[in-house]
Structures are given as C-alpha cells and as structure tokens.
C-alpha cells in the first residue's frame, strides 16, 4: 500500500490520467458537484482516506481495506474524506471494458456465485493479490515504454483477481450478452442516449426480452432506481452541466433535457441538489473560485 501511495502521489484533485489505458487517479478534496455525476463502470481502489457513494437510496462507504466495483453506468453522489491523520484522500481506478472481460472469461471456468437480483455496485475486502497487481500496473507510469506490452497483462490480472472475489459474478454477467444484467445494461445505454425523449418502459422491457414487471424489478435491483428515476437523474445532471459549463438559462436547460415545464424542472432540481438552479450555479461558481 505504501508503494501504491508513492506511485499515485502525483495525482491532482480531479481525474488525473496516468498514461495507462483506462487507469486514472485522484487526490485531495474534490468539489462536491464533481462527485455528483454519471459514473462509468469501474473498479475503484482507495489508497488513503475514504469515500461514500450513494445510488438511489443505497449508500456505500469504503476505505483502503476495501475496493468498489460498479458494473454499469450509474448516476451517483459521492463524498471523499481525508485520512484520520489529515493526509488527503487518494484513489486509483480502472474503467471496465466488457470486451476485455469477455475475452478473459474464455480462459476461466464459470465458478462465480450469482447473487440473484443484487445491485450492480458493491464493496469487497481488498486482498494482497489484488494490491500486488495494482502495484505492477502503476509502476508502468515510470516506465512508459513498457505500457503497450505489459498494461494489458496487468489489467487482466486485476480483472482476474476481482473475478475470483465476491464481486466476480458482476463482471461475468456484464460481459455475457445473454445475462439479465447485460440486457438491463442495454436499456441503461438507451436511456443515457435518449434521455431527453419520453420514456416508454414497455419498449425497454421488450428490448430486454422481459415482461414490464420483471424488467422494472430487475432494473431497480441493478441500479437502485426505477427507469423513470434513472432518466430523471440523468436529465438533472446534464442540465446542471449546461447551467454551469455552458451558461444556459434555467428555461433553456429545462427544455434541452426534456422538461416541458420549467417550474417542474426547478422543483425537481431543488429536490435533487438542495437548492434552486440559479442559486446552485452561484454556489458552484463560488466553489470553483475558492
């Protein structure tokens, strides 16, 4: 763990690329609005401090004794915490590629225990073998000429260690096109792509080859959100980006993300982020200046 902390010490308080494909790191206090986002599927390893993630009504807390796995795109709110001695939060992550996992599965027996309708995000105890694989991966930052040849090997090892652990079923199912999790993921991608359009759960269920009731139950089990709640969070997060980064008016942002009523938009925005859109923009601008 100490070597991992030393290797990642150059990270900034935002996503910091390492030069290694799909591997990033972050350090320090992160503005709260940056932590409310749609997160890509990933393995996240805390090296110092702690982090909380809330998806729907479910919150998870993890620290250097655990790692976090998210196997589908999820809107979530996060919070990071410094270590008990005041040292800044530090973490590394590997963005998941389903094709790489599927290729790895061809070399492995299917021994993972499936957990029924469990969430597509969870926390598991870290192991020495997983830490060793991460050390080898991050050492490549100091040997960039070796990245092309060795990073794929170390990525497979990290994935292999996770596949062998309690969250292994999650990686397996997302890489198998006929699994229920993979079919729900296709619906998730459709909602993300067409978030501003009216949502027809019947159409999504049909595409997933499920009844409406089975699809709704499985979707909520995977994401901790109903399809409509998922779409609403995507819309609100996108609207926040338009307001803060692109300077949209409240009415223009509401219409852009699919709301017919700016009043309803403002009401749901305030419920999600704690204040009205105009006040939220001012608050975030103050955070960015400080």
C-alpha positions in Angstrom: 0.0 0.0 0.0 2.8 2.4 0.8 4.3 1.9 -2.7 0.9 2.5 -4.3 0.6 5.8 -2.4 4.0 6.9 -3.6 3.3 6.0 -7.2 0.0 7.8 -7.2 1.3 10.9 -5.3 1.3 13.0 -8.5 -2.5 12.9 -8.8 -4.5 16.1 -8.7 -7.9 16.8 -7.1 -9.7 15.8 -10.3 -9.5 12.8 -12.6 -5.8 12.5 -13.4 -4.7 10.3 -16.4 -1.8 8.0 -15.8 -0.8 7.4 -19.4 -2.0 3.8 -18.9 -5.2 3.0 -20.8 -8.4 3.1 -18.6 -6.3 3.8 -15.4 -6.7 7.1 -13.6 -6.1 8.5 -10.1 -7.3 11.4 -8.0 -6.1 13.1 -4.7 -7.3 15.6 -2.3 -10.5 17.5 -1.7 -12.8 17.2 -4.7 -15.6 19.8 -5.2 -19.0 18.3 -4.3 -20.6 19.0 -7.6 -17.9 17.0 -9.4 -18.8 14.0 -7.3 -22.5 14.1 -8.4 -22.2 12.5 -11.8 -22.9 9.6 -14.1 -20.1 7.1 -13.2 -18.7 4.8 -15.8 -18.3 1.1 -14.9 -15.1 0.8 -12.9 -13.0 -0.8 -10.2 -12.1 1.9 -7.6 -9.3 1.3 -5.0 -8.9 3.7 -2.1 -5.3 4.2 -1.1 -5.8 6.8 1.6 -8.9 8.3 3.3 -12.4 7.1 2.4 -15.3 7.6 0.1 -19.0 7.4 0.2 -21.2 6.7 -2.8 -25.0 7.0 -2.9 -27.0 5.5 -5.7 -30.8 5.8 -5.4 -31.5 5.1 -1.7 -28.4 3.0 -1.1 -25.1 4.3 0.3 -21.8 2.5 0.5 -18.7 3.5 2.4 -15.2 2.2 1.6 -11.6 2.8 2.5 -8.1 1.2 2.0 -9.4 -2.1 3.4 -11.9 -2.4 0.6 -12.5 -1.8 -3.1 -15.6 -0.7 -5.0 -17.0 -2.2 -8.2 -19.6 -0.6 -10.4 -20.5 -2.7 -13.5 -23.0 -0.4 -15.3 -23.3 3.4 -15.8 -24.9 4.9 -12.7 -25.9 8.4 -11.6 -24.5 8.7 -8.1 -23.5 11.3 -5.5 -20.1 10.9 -3.8 -18.2 12.4 -0.9 -14.5 11.9 -0.1 -12.8 12.1 3.2 -9.2 12.7 4.3 -7.4 10.1 6.4 -7.6 10.2 10.2 -4.2 11.9 10.4 -5.3 14.6 7.9 -3.5 13.2 4.8 -5.5 13.8 1.7 -7.8 11.3 0.0 -6.1 9.2 -2.7 -7.5 6.7 -5.0 -6.9 4.9 -8.3 -9.5 3.4 -10.7 -9.7 1.1 -13.7 -12.6 1.7 -16.1 -14.1 -1.6 -17.2 -14.2 -2.8 -20.8 -16.7 -5.5 -21.3 -14.9 -6.9 -24.3 -11.7 -7.4 -22.3 -13.6 -9.1 -19.6 -15.4 -11.4 -22.1 -12.0 -12.3 -23.6 -10.7 -13.2 -20.2 -13.7 -15.3 -19.4 -12.9 -17.6 -22.2 -9.8 -18.7 -20.2 -11.7 -19.2 -16.9 -14.2 -21.8 -15.6 -17.6 -20.4 -14.6 -17.3 -20.7 -10.9 -18.8 -17.4 -9.8 -21.7 -17.5 -7.5 -24.6 -15.4 -8.8 -26.4 -13.2 -6.3 -29.8 -13.2 -7.9 -31.1 -9.6 -8.2 -28.2 -7.9 -6.4 -27.1 -4.4 -7.2 -24.6 -3.7 -10.0 -22.4 -1.9 -7.5 -20.8 -3.1 -4.2 -17.8 -3.1 -2.0 -15.5 -6.1 -1.2 -12.5 -6.6 1.0 -9.2 -5.9 -0.7 -6.6 -8.7 -1.0 -2.9 -8.8 -1.1 -3.0 -10.4 -4.6 -5.1 -7.5 -5.9 -2.8 -4.9 -4.4 0.2 -6.6 -5.9 -1.4 -6.5 -9.4 -2.1 -2.7 -8.9 1.5 -2.1 -7.9 2.7 -3.7 -11.1 0.2 -1.6 -13.1 1.1 1.7 -11.5 4.9 1.1 -11.8 4.3 1.4 -15.5 3.9 5.2 -15.0 7.7 5.3 -14.5 8.3 3.0 -17.5 6.1 4.3 -20.3 7.9 2.3 -22.9 6.6 -0.8 -21.2 2.9 0.2 -21.2 1.9 -1.2 -24.6 3.3 -4.6 -23.8 2.6 -5.0 -20.1 -0.5 -2.9 -19.2 -2.9 -5.4 -20.9 -1.3 -8.2 -18.9 -1.7 -6.4 -15.6 -5.2 -5.3 -16.4 -6.1 -8.9 -17.0 -4.6 -9.8 -13.6 -6.6 -7.1 -11.8 -9.8 -8.2 -13.5 -8.9 -11.9 -12.7 -8.5 -11.1 -9.0 -11.8 -9.3 -9.0 -13.5 -12.1 -10.9 -12.2 -14.6 -8.2 -13.7 -12.4 -5.4 -17.2 -11.9 -4.2 -18.0 -9.3 -6.9 -16.8 -11.7 -9.7 -20.4 -12.5 -10.8 -20.9 -8.8 -11.5 -18.1 -8.7 -14.0 -19.1 -12.0 -15.6 -22.7 -11.1 -16.1 -21.9 -7.7 -17.7 -19.6 -9.4 -20.2 -22.1 -12.1 -21.2 -24.6 -10.7 -23.7 -27.5 -13.1 -22.7 -27.4 -12.4 -19.0 -30.1 -10.3 -17.4 -27.6 -7.8 -16.2 -26.3 -7.3 -19.7 -29.8 -6.8 -21.1 -30.6 -4.3 -18.4 -27.3 -2.5 -19.3 -28.5 -2.2 -22.9 -31.6 -0.4 -21.6 -29.4 1.8 -19.5 -27.4 2.8 -22.6 -30.6 3.6 -24.4 -31.8 5.8 -21.6 -28.5 7.6 -21.5 -28.5 8.2 -25.2 -32.2 9.3 -25.5 -32.6 10.9 -22.0 -34.4 14.0 -23.4 -37.1 11.8 -25.1 -40.3 10.5 -23.4 -39.5 7.2 -21.7 -41.6 4.1 -22.6 -40.8 1.3 -20.1 -42.8 -1.1 -22.3 -40.3 -0.6 -25.2 -37.3 -1.0 -22.9 -38.8 -4.2 -21.4 -39.4 -5.6 -24.9 -35.8 -4.9 -26.0 -34.6 -6.7 -22.9 -36.9 -9.7 -23.6 -38.7 -9.3 -20.2 -42.2 -8.6 -19.1 -42.7 -5.0 -17.9 -43.0 -6.1 -14.2 -39.9 -8.3 -14.5 -37.9 -5.6 -16.2 -38.9 -2.9 -13.7 -38.0 -5.2 -10.8 -34.6 -6.2 -12.3 -33.7 -2.6 -13.4 -34.3 -1.4 -9.8 -32.4 -4.3 -8.3 -29.4 -3.5 -10.5 -29.4 0.3 -10.3 -31.3 1.0 -7.0 -33.5 3.3 -9.2 -36.6 2.8 -11.3 -36.2 3.5 -15.1 -38.0 6.8 -14.7 -35.9 7.8 -11.7 -32.8 6.9 -13.6 -33.8 9.1 -16.5 -34.7 12.0 -14.2 -31.3 11.9 -12.6 -29.6 11.8 -16.0 -31.6 14.8 -17.1 -30.9 16.8 -13.9 -27.1 16.1 -14.0 -27.0 17.0 -17.7 -29.0 20.2 -17.0 -26.5 21.1 -14.2 -23.7 20.8 -16.7 -25.5 23.1 -19.2 -26.2 25.7 -16.5 -22.7 25.7 -15.0 -20.4 25.0 -18.0 -22.4 26.3 -21.0 -24.2 29.2 -19.4 -27.7 28.1 -20.3 -30.7 29.8 -18.7 -32.9 27.7 -16.4 -35.7 27.6 -19.0 -33.3 26.7 -21.9 -31.6 24.0 -19.8 -35.0 22.5 -18.8 -36.2 22.3 -22.4 -32.9 20.9 -23.6 -33.0 17.9 -21.3 -36.7 17.1 -22.0 -38.8 19.0 -19.4 -41.9 20.7 -20.8 -42.4 22.7 -17.6 -39.5 24.9 -16.3 -41.4 25.1 -12.9 -41.4 21.3 -12.6 -37.8 21.2 -13.6 -36.8 23.8 -10.9 -38.8 21.9 -8.3 -37.1 18.5 -9.1 -33.7 20.2 -9.4 -34.0 21.7 -6.0 -35.1 18.4 -4.5 -32.1 16.7 -6.1 -29.4 19.2 -5.4 -30.7 21.1 -2.4 -31.4 24.5 -3.9 -32.9 26.2 -6.9 -31.0 26.0 -10.2 -30.0 29.7 -10.2 -28.7 29.5 -6.5 -26.9 26.2 -7.3 -25.0 27.9 -10.2 -23.9 30.7 -7.9 -22.8 28.2 -5.2 -20.8 26.2 -7.6 -19.2 29.3 -9.1 -18.1 30.2 -5.6 -16.6 26.7 -5.0 -14.7 27.0 -8.3 -13.2 30.3 -7.3 -12.1 29.2 -3.8 
